[in-house]
Amino acid sequence: MAAKELVEFVARSLVDDPAAVRVEEVRDDEGIVIELHVAEDDMGKVIGRNGSVAKALRTLLKVISARDGEPVSLEIL
């Protein structure tokens, strides 16, 4: 599973408004940046208490990054 699809699947599973979830993949000099956009009311669910959900998502992306050999980072907007 690609990084973009993984982030989209997890985000849609967590939020109350899955239609508002939008994931964009941007390539830059340092690798791939996954931009996750969610509804304002769902921001807390995606970030989690003390950032625990966001941290878990970033950990999953590190695994994908190691497998593919290209750095992947996550930005929650």
N, C-alpha and C positions, 0 to 999 in steps of 0.2 A: 504494500500500500504506500502510495506517495505521501509526502509530508502534508501537502495541501488537503488531500482527501481525509487524512487522519484528523487534522485539526478541525475540519468542517464537521465530520461525524461526531466527534466528542462535543463540540460546541452546540450542535443542534440537539444532542441528547440532554444537555444540561439546562438549556434556557426555556423560558415560558413561550417565547415567540420565535420559533425556529425559522420562520419566513424572513426574519430580519437579519439572520446570520449571513455574512458575506466574507469570503476569504479570498485574498489576492496574493499571488506569488510574484515577488519582485526580485530580479537578479541585479546584484551590484558587484563591486570589486571584491568584496569580502565573502561572497557566497549568495545564498538565497535568504530573503527576508519574507516571512509569512505574516501578512497583515490581517488580523481578525477584527471584523467590525460586528458589533452586536447592538441590540436596542439598549438605550440608556438604563432601563429598569433591570436588564439582565446582566449588566456589567459586574455586579457583585457575585453573581453565580459563576461567572467565567473566571474571575480572579480568585475567589474563595477566601476563606478566613486566613488572614495573614499571608495571602498569596499562595496558599497551598495548591489550589487547582492549577494556577498558572505555572507554578514550579513543576508540577507533575507533567504538564504539557511540554514544557521545555526539556524535561528529562527524556520524554519519548522522542522528541525531535533530535536530541543528542545521539540516541541510538540509531535513528535513521541517518543522521549525518555520518556517523562512524561506518555504517554499512555502505553508504553511497560514496563516501570520500569527499563530500562537499559540505562546508559549513552551512547550517540552517539555524536561523534565529526567529523568534516570535515577537511580534508587537501587537498588543491588544489596544485597539482604538475605539 
